[in-house]
Amino acid sequence: MAQKIPGYEAYATSLLGHLSIDMGLPGKVDKCLVKLFELEKTEPGQQVSYHISYLYAALDKADKTFSYLSKSVSSRDSSLLHIARVPVFSKYNSDPRFIEILKKIGLK
């Protein structure tokens, strides 16, 4: 019997969404976002906000990216520990909102 590993369903879904963006498959991206929104409601322990922000960053939707990053900070999501090195977020390196998040989590 397969066992669920907490957090990995959200991680895998966000990666699939990012690949779908790269492949030009917007319908698949939307399905991935819907899945992540469902996980956010049904699996609060998975800390899904970071993975939603990851997809929004890949879609260049800055306001939504920062909205979900703020939720990640509030929930003390450990995924944020490597955010300064994640390429999809690098476009925000000079954005004051990103700098503030880095300061809040002790990376700046």
GIQUIUR-V521871 format. One record per residue. N is the residue number from 1. RES is the residue in three letters. PHI is phi in whole degrees, -180 to 180 (* if undefined). D_CENTER is the distance of its C-alpha to the mean C-alpha in whole Angstrom. Layout:
# GIQUIUR-V521871
n->{N N}
res->{RES RES}
phi->{PHI PHI}
d_center->{D_CENTER D_CENTER}
This chain:
# GIQUIUR-V521871
n->{1 2 3 4 5 6 7 8 9 10 11 12 13 14 15 16 17 18 19 20 21 22 23 24 25 26 27 28 29 30 31 32 33 34 35 36 37 38 39 40 41 42 43 44 45 46 47 48 49 50 51 52 53 54 55 56 57 58 59 60 61 62 63 64 65 66 67 68 69 70 71 72 73 74 75 76 77 78 79 80 81 82 83 84 85 86 87 88 89 90 91 92 93 94 95 96 97 98 99 100 101 102 103 104 105 106 107 108}
res->{MET ALA GLN LYS ILE PRO GLY TYR GLU ALA TYR ALA THR SER LEU LEU GLY HIS LEU SER ILE ASP MET GLY LEU PRO GLY LYS VAL ASP LYS CYS LEU VAL LYS LEU PHE GLU LEU GLU LYS THR GLU PRO GLY GLN GLN VAL SER TYR HIS ILE SER TYR LEU TYR ALA ALA LEU ASP LYS ALA ASP LYS THR PHE SER TYR LEU SER LYS SER VAL SER SER ARG ASP SER SER LEU LEU HIS ILE ALA ARG VAL PRO VAL PHE SER LYS TYR ASN SER ASP PRO ARG PHE ILE GLU ILE LEU LYS LYS ILE GLY LEU LYS}
phi->{* -73 -112 -82 -105 -53 93 -78 -67 -66 -60 -64 -66 -68 -66 -61 -62 -65 -61 -64 -62 -61 -91 72 -115 -60 -62 -69 -61 -59 -64 -65 -63 -59 -62 -65 -63 -64 -62 -59 -82 -95 -130 -59 -70 -79 50 -77 -54 -59 -69 -67 -62 -60 -67 -64 -64 -64 -88 60 -108 -59 -61 -69 -56 -72 -61 -78 -65 -62 -62 -64 -64 -61 -89 57 -67 -67 -63 -69 -60 -112 -59 -67 -110 -86 -54 -64 -93 -62 -63 -101 -54 -99 -75 -56 -67 -69 -60 -63 -63 -60 -65 -61 -98 80 -104 -144}
d_center->{29 25 23 20 18 15 12 12 12 9 8 11 10 7 10 12 11 10 14 15 14 16 19 19 19 17 18 16 13 14 15 12 10 13 13 9 11 14 13 11 15 17 15 14 15 12 9 7 6 3 2 4 3 3 6 7 8 9 11 13 12 12 13 10 8 10 11 7 7 11 10 8 12 14 13 13 10 12 9 9 13 12 10 13 14 11 12 10 10 13 15 14 16 19 17 19 15 14 17 17 14 15 18 17 16 19 18 20}
